[in-house]
């Protein structure tokens, strides 16, 4: 794990009120989850004794999306010819939310889960947040007077929590930070921004679907689960 990336992700967790789980991966968190070694995410926690085998249906709650603190102000200070207005910012957040929700629902549906809206003993609730969102050229090409070239469209951090819908018990959490694909120097546009972030969201959705399959196969999770254990 990249230490710098992990430290920045821990800072994001702390900023958004999850300071209790941002202190490291060596001890259980106060909410009862134990840090484990993830296969594809940077950080992961599981509840000892949790059994994921009964869950065949999923409630996908609307994701929360937030820009990197200070990013909008800093961007506008450095891009006087391509300002991002509050209305522009709201549209970017709304587009990210809609695309992320649709992609997650589609990924779970293709994996054989029924996406539902009502609770039950076989229903798992998925809560997510796309945080620390940062775009290198948020308005893309065609606005302002400058040609904008970028290496990546931007980056974001992801936090996903899963809960039993009957008891609301927190069963697991993953967190990750990623940049969009790097394709070399490319002309920025709204279309490339959307395409690149959709690819990132699809990557995260696929990882989460595979992670759920893995914890199902490992269930019930050992009651004596040790910090940093790999299942």
HUSUL-V309374 format. One record per pair of residues at least 12 apart in sequence whose C-alpha atoms are under 10 Angstrom apart, sorted by the first residue. I is the first residue (numbers start at 1). GAP is how many residues later the second one is. D is the distance in whole Angstrom. If there is no record, write none. Layout:
I/GAP/D + I/GAP/D
This chain:
1/40/10 + 1/41/7 + 1/42/9 + 2/40/9 + 5/37/9 + 5/171/9 + 5/172/7 + 5/173/9 + 6/16/10 + 6/18/9 + 6/36/7 + 6/37/8 + 6/169/10 + 6/170/8 + 6/171/8 + 7/15/9 + 7/16/9 + 7/17/9 + 8/124/10 + 8/149/9 + 8/169/8 + 9/13/8 + 9/33/9 + 9/34/9 + 9/122/10 + 9/123/9 + 9/147/10 + 9/148/7 + 9/149/9 + 9/150/10 + 9/166/8 + 9/167/7 + 9/168/6 + 9/169/10 + 10/12/5 + 10/13/7 + 10/14/8 + 10/33/9 + 10/165/9 + 10/166/10 + 10/167/10 + 11/12/9 + 12/56/9 + 12/57/10 + 12/119/8 + 12/120/7 + 12/145/8 + 12/146/10 + 12/147/10 + 12/163/10 + 12/165/10 + 13/118/9 + 13/119/10 + 13/144/9 + 13/145/10 + 13/146/8 + 13/162/9 + 15/54/9 + 15/117/10 + 16/50/10 + 16/113/10 + 16/115/9 + 16/116/10 + 21/12/9 + 21/13/10 + 21/14/9 + 21/24/9 + 22/21/10 + 24/19/10 + 25/12/9 + 25/18/8 + 25/19/9 + 25/20/9 + 25/202/7 + 25/203/7 + 26/200/9 + 26/201/6 + 26/202/7 + 27/199/9 + 27/200/6 + 27/201/9 + 28/17/8 + 28/18/9 + 28/19/9 + 28/197/10 + 28/198/9 + 28/199/7 + 28/200/10 + 29/16/9 + 29/18/10 + 31/16/9 + 31/138/10 + 31/139/8 + 31/140/10 + 32/13/9 + 32/14/8 + 32/15/6 + 32/16/8 + 32/138/8 + 32/139/9 + 32/140/10 + 33/12/6 + 33/13/5 + 33/14/5 + 33/15/7 + 33/137/8 + 33/138/7 + 33/139/7 + 33/140/8 + 33/192/10 + 33/194/10 + 34/12/5 + 34/13/6 + 34/14/7 + 34/138/9 + 34/139/10 + 34/190/10 + 34/191/7 + 34/192/7 + 34/193/6 + 34/194/8 + 34/195/9 + 35/12/9 + 35/137/9 + 35/138/9 + 35/139/10 + 35/190/9 + 35/191/8 + 35/192/5 + 35/193/6 + 35/194/8 + 35/195/10 + 36/138/10 + 36/189/9 + 36/190/8 + 36/191/6 + 36/192/4 + 36/193/5 + 36/194/6 + 36/195/8 + 37/190/8 + 37/191/5 + 37/192/6 + 37/193/5 + 37/194/8 + 38/136/8 + 38/137/10 + 38/173/9 + 38/190/9 + 38/191/9 + 38/192/7 + 38/193/9 + 39/168/9 + 39/171/10 + 39/172/8 + 39/175/10 + 39/191/9 + 39/192/10 + 40/134/10 + 40/136/9 + 40/164/9 + 40/167/7 + 40/168/9 + 40/170/10 + 40/171/9 + 41/117/9 + 41/133/7 + 41/134/6 + 41/135/5 + 41/136/8 + 41/137/10 + 41/163/9 + 41/166/8 + 41/167/9 + 41/170/9 + 42/132/8 + 42/133/6 + 42/134/5 + 42/135/7 + 42/136/10 + 43/116/9 + 43/130/8 + 43/131/6 + 43/132/5 + 43/133/6 + 43/134/10 + 43/185/10 + 44/115/10 + 44/116/9 + 44/117/10 + 44/128/7 + 44/129/6 + 44/130/4 + 44/131/6 + 44/132/9 + 44/184/9 + 45/116/9 + 45/126/8 + 45/127/5 + 45/128/5 + 45/129/6 + 45/130/9 + 45/182/9 + 45/183/9 + 46/115/10 + 46/116/10 + 46/124/9 + 46/125/6 + 46/126/4 + 46/127/7 + 46/128/9 + 46/169/9 + 46/175/8 + 46/176/10 + 46/179/9 + 46/181/10 + 47/122/9 + 47/123/7 + 47/124/5 + 47/125/6 + 47/126/9 + 47/174/7 + 47/175/9 + 47/176/8 + 47/178/8 + 48/123/8 + 48/124/10 + 48/171/10 + 48/172/8 + 48/173/6 + 48/174/6 + 48/175/5 + 48/176/7 + 48/177/6 + 48/178/9 + 49/122/9 + 49/170/8 + 49/171/6 + 49/172/5 + 49/173/5 + 49/174/4 + 49/175/8 + 49/176/8 + 50/114/10 + 50/119/10 + 50/120/9 + 50/121/6 + 50/122/9 + 50/165/9 + 50/166/10 + 50/168/10 + 50/169/7 + 50/170/6 + 50/171/5 + 50/172/8 + 50/173/8 + 51/120/9 + 51/164/8 + 51/165/7 + 51/166/10 + 51/167/9 + 51/168/5 + 51/169/4 + 51/170/6 + 51/171/9 + 52/70/9 + 52/72/9 + 52/112/9 + 52/119/9 + 52/160/8 + 52/161/9 + 52/162/10 + 52/163/7 + 52/164/5 + 52/165/8 + 52/166/9 + 52/167/6 + 52/168/7 + 52/169/8 + 53/69/9 + 53/159/10 + 53/160/9 + 53/162/8 + 53/163/5 + 53/164/8 + 53/165/9 + 53/166/6 + 53/167/8 + 54/67/8 + 54/68/5 + 54/69/8 + 54/70/9 + 54/162/9 + 54/165/10 + 55/58/9 + 55/59/10 + 55/65/9 + 55/66/8 + 55/67/4 + 55/68/5 + 55/69/6 + 55/70/10 + 55/109/9 + 55/157/10 + 55/161/9 + 56/56/8 + 56/57/5 + 56/58/7 + 56/59/9 + 56/65/10 + 56/66/6 + 56/67/6 + 56/68/8 + 57/51/9 + 57/52/9 + 57/55/9 + 57/56/5 + 57/57/5 + 57/58/6 + 57/59/7 + 57/60/9 + 57/61/10 + 57/62/9 + 57/63/9 + 57/64/9 + 57/65/6 + 57/66/5 + 57/67/6 + 57/68/9 + 58/47/9 + 58/50/8 + 58/51/9 + 58/55/7 + 58/56/6 + 58/57/5 + 58/58/6 + 58/59/8 + 58/60/9 + 58/61/9 + 58/62/10 + 58/64/8 + 58/65/5 + 58/66/5 + 58/67/6 + 58/68/7 + 58/104/10 + 58/106/10 + 58/107/9 + 59/46/9 + 59/54/10 + 59/55/9 + 59/56/6 + 59/57/5 + 59/58/6 + 59/59/7 + 59/60/8 + 59/64/7 + 59/65/6 + 59/66/5 + 59/67/6 + 59/68/9 + 59/103/10 + 59/104/10 + 59/106/8 + 60/41/7 + 60/42/10 + 60/44/8 + 60/45/7 + 60/48/9 + 60/55/7 + 60/56/8 + 60/57/8 + 60/64/9 + 60/65/6 + 60/66/5 + 60/67/7 + 60/68/8 + 60/102/10 + 61/40/8 + 61/44/10 + 61/56/9 + 61/64/7 + 61/65/6 + 61/66/5 + 61/67/7 + 61/68/10 + 62/35/7 + 62/36/8 + 62/38/9 + 62/39/6 + 62/40/10 + 62/64/9 + 62/65/7 + 62/66/7 + 62/67/9 + 63/33/9 + 63/34/6 + 63/35/9 + 63/36/10 + 63/37/7 + 63/38/6 + 63/41/10 + 63/63/9 + 63/64/7 + 63/65/5 + 63/66/5 + 63/67/7 + 63/68/10 + 63/95/10 + 63/96/10 + 63/97/9 + 64/29/9 + 64/30/10 + 64/32/9 + 64/33/7 + 64/36/10 + 64/37/10 + 64/63/9 + 64/64/7 + 64/65/5 + 64/66/6 + 64/67/8 + 64/94/10 + 64/95/10 + 65/27/10 + 65/28/6 + 65/29/8 + 65/30/10 + 65/31/7 + 65/32/6 + 65/35/9 + 65/63/9 + 65/64/6 + 65/65/5 + 65/66/6 + 65/67/8 + 65/68/8 + 65/91/10 + 65/92/10 + 65/93/9 + 66/27/7 + 66/30/10 + 66/31/10 + 66/63/8 + 66/64/7 + 66/65/5 + 66/66/6 + 66/67/6 + 66/68/9 + 66/90/9 + 66/91/10 + 67/22/9 + 67/25/10 + 67/26/8 + 67/63/9 + 67/64/6 + 67/65/5 + 67/66/4 + 67/67/6 + 67/68/9 + 67/89/8 + 67/90/10 + 68/63/7 + 68/64/4 + 68/65/5 + 68/66/6 + 68/67/9 + 68/87/9 + 68/88/8 + 68/89/9 + 69/62/9 + 69/63/7 + 69/64/9 + 69/65/9 + 70/62/10 + 70/64/10 + 71/61/9 + 71/62/9 + 71/63/7 + 71/64/9 + 71/65/10 + 72/12/7 + 72/13/9 + 72/14/9 + 72/17/8 + 72/62/9 + 72/63/9 + 72/66/10 + 75/59/10 + 75/60/9 + 75/61/8 + 75/62/9 + 75/63/9 + 79/58/9 + 79/65/9 + 79/67/10 + 80/64/9 + 81/62/8 + 81/63/5 + 81/64/6 + 81/65/7 + 82/55/9 + 82/56/9 + 82/57/7 + 82/58/9 + 82/59/10 + 82/60/10 + 82/61/6 + 82/62/5 + 82/63/8 + 82/64/8 + 82/66/10 + 83/55/9 + 83/56/8 + 83/60/9 + 83/61/8 + 84/53/10 + 84/54/7 + 84/55/7 + 88/50/9 + 88/51/8 + 89/49/9 + 89/50/10 + 92/41/10 + 92/43/10 + 92/46/8 + 92/47/9 + 92/98/10 + 92/102/9 + 93/37/10 + 93/40/9 + 95/99/8 + 96/34/8 + 96/37/9 + 96/98/8 + 96/101/8 + 96/102/8 + 96/105/9 + 97/32/9 + 97/33/8 + 99/95/9 + 99/98/9 + 99/99/7 + 99/102/8 + 99/103/10 + 100/28/9 + 100/29/10 + 100/30/8 + 100/97/9 + 100/98/7 + 100/100/9 + 100/101/6 + 100/102/8 + 100/104/9 + 100/105/9 + 101/27/9 + 101/100/9 + 101/104/10 + 102/99/10 + 102/100/10 + 103/95/8 + 103/96/10 + 103/98/7 + 103/99/6 + 103/100/10 + 103/101/9 + 103/102/7 + 103/103/9 + 104/22/10 + 104/24/10 + 104/97/8 + 104/98/8 + 104/99/10 + 104/100/8 + 104/101/5 + 104/102/8 + 104/104/9 + 104/105/9 + 105/100/9 + 106/96/9 + 106/99/9 + 107/95/8 + 107/96/10 + 107/97/10 + 107/98/6 + 107/99/7 + 107/100/10 + 107/101/9 + 107/102/7 + 108/97/8 + 108/98/8 + 108/100/9 + 108/101/6 + 108/102/10 + 108/104/10 + 109/100/10 + 110/99/10 + 111/95/9 + 111/98/7 + 111/99/9 + 111/102/9 + 113/96/10 + 118/47/9 + 119/45/9 + 119/46/5 + 119/47/6 + 119/48/10 + 119/49/10 + 120/44/8 + 120/45/6 + 120/46/6 + 120/47/10 + 121/43/8 + 121/44/7 + 121/45/6 + 121/46/9 + 122/42/8 + 122/43/8 + 122/44/9 + 123/40/9 + 123/41/7 + 123/42/6 + 123/43/8 + 124/38/7 + 124/39/6 + 124/40/5 + 124/41/6 + 124/42/9 + 124/44/9 + 124/47/9 + 125/36/8 + 125/37/5 + 125/38/5 + 125/39/6 + 125/40/6 + 125/41/10 + 125/43/8 + 125/44/10 + 125/45/9 + 125/46/10 + 126/34/7 + 126/35/6 + 126/36/5 + 126/37/7 + 126/38/9 + 126/39/10 + 126/46/10 + 126/47/10 + 126/82/10 + 127/32/8 + 127/33/6 + 127/34/5 + 127/35/6 + 127/36/8 + 127/46/9 + 128/30/7 + 128/31/6 + 128/32/4 + 128/33/6 + 128/34/9 + 128/45/10 + 128/46/10 + 128/47/10 + 129/27/10 + 129/28/8 + 129/29/6 + 129/30/5 + 129/31/6 + 129/32/9 + 129/46/9 + 130/26/7 + 130/27/6 + 130/28/5 + 130/29/7 + 130/30/9 + 130/45/10 + 130/46/10 + 130/47/10 + 130/71/9 + 131/24/9 + 131/25/6 + 131/26/5 + 131/27/6 + 131/28/8 + 131/46/9 + 132/23/8 + 132/24/5 + 132/25/6 + 132/26/9 + 132/45/9 + 133/21/8 + 133/22/6 + 133/23/4 + 133/24/7 + 133/25/9 + 133/44/10 + 133/46/10 + 134/19/9 + 134/20/5 + 134/21/5 + 134/22/6 + 134/23/10 + 134/45/9 + 135/17/9 + 135/18/6 + 135/19/4 + 135/20/7 + 135/21/9 + 135/44/10 + 135/45/10 + 135/58/8 + 135/62/10 + 136/12/9 + 136/13/9 + 136/14/7 + 136/15/9 + 136/16/7 + 136/17/6 + 136/18/5 + 136/19/9 + 136/52/9 + 136/57/9 + 137/12/8 + 137/13/7 + 137/15/9 + 137/16/7 + 137/17/8 + 137/50/10 + 137/51/6 + 137/52/8 + 137/53/9 + 137/56/8 + 138/15/8 + 138/16/9 + 138/50/9 + 138/51/8 + 138/52/7 + 138/55/8 + 138/56/10 + 139/49/9 + 139/50/7 + 139/51/6 + 139/54/9 + 140/13/9 + 140/47/8 + 140/48/5 + 140/49/4 + 140/50/5 + 140/51/8 + 140/52/8 + 140/53/7 + 141/46/8 + 141/47/6 + 141/48/5 + 141/49/7 + 141/50/9 + 141/51/10 + 142/46/9 + 142/47/8 + 142/48/9 + 143/46/9 + 147/40/8 + 147/41/8 + 147/42/10 + 148/38/9 + 148/39/6 + 148/40/6 + 148/41/8 + 149/35/10 + 149/36/6 + 149/37/5 + 149/38/5 + 149/39/6 + 149/40/9 + 150/32/9 + 150/33/9 + 150/34/8 + 150/35/6 + 150/36/6 + 150/37/6 + 150/38/6 + 150/39/10 + 151/29/9 + 151/30/9 + 151/31/6 + 151/32/6 + 151/33/5 + 151/34/5 + 151/35/6 + 151/36/9 + 151/37/9 + 152/27/7 + 152/28/6 + 152/29/6 + 152/30/5 + 152/31/7 + 152/32/8 + 152/33/8 + 152/34/8 + 152/36/9 + 152/40/10 + 152/41/9 + 152/44/8 + 152/45/10 + 153/26/8 + 153/27/6 + 153/28/8 + 153/29/8 + 153/30/10 + 153/33/9 + 153/35/8 + 153/36/9 + 153/37/10 + 153/39/7 + 153/40/5 + 153/41/9 + 153/42/9 + 153/43/6 + 153/44/7 + 154/24/9 + 154/25/6 + 154/26/6 + 154/27/9 + 154/28/10 + 154/39/8 + 154/42/9 + 154/43/8 + 155/22/8 + 155/23/6 + 155/24/4 + 155/25/6 + 155/26/9 + 155/41/10 + 155/42/8 + 155/45/9 + 156/20/9 + 156/21/6 + 156/22/6 + 156/23/7 + 156/24/8 + 156/41/9 + 156/44/9 + 156/45/10 + 157/18/7 + 157/19/6 + 157/20/4 + 157/21/6 + 157/22/9 + 158/16/8 + 158/17/5 + 158/18/5 + 158/19/6 + 158/20/8 + 158/43/9 + 158/46/8 + 159/14/7 + 159/15/6 + 159/16/4 + 159/17/7 + 159/18/9 + 160/12/8 + 160/13/6 + 160/14/5 + 160/15/7 + 160/16/9 + 160/44/10 + 160/48/8 + 161/12/4 + 161/13/7 + 161/14/9 + 162/12/9 + 162/50/10 + 172/40/10 + 172/43/10 + 174/34/8 + 174/37/9 + 176/28/9 + 178/22/8 + 178/23/10 + 178/25/10 + 178/26/9 + 179/17/9 + 179/18/9 + 179/21/8 + 180/13/9 + 180/15/10 + 180/16/6 + 180/17/6 + 180/18/9 + 180/19/8 + 180/20/6 + 180/21/9 + 181/14/10 + 181/15/6 + 181/16/8 + 181/18/8 + 181/19/8 + 182/14/9 + 183/13/10 + 214/17/8 + 215/16/8 + 217/14/9 + 218/13/7 + 219/12/9
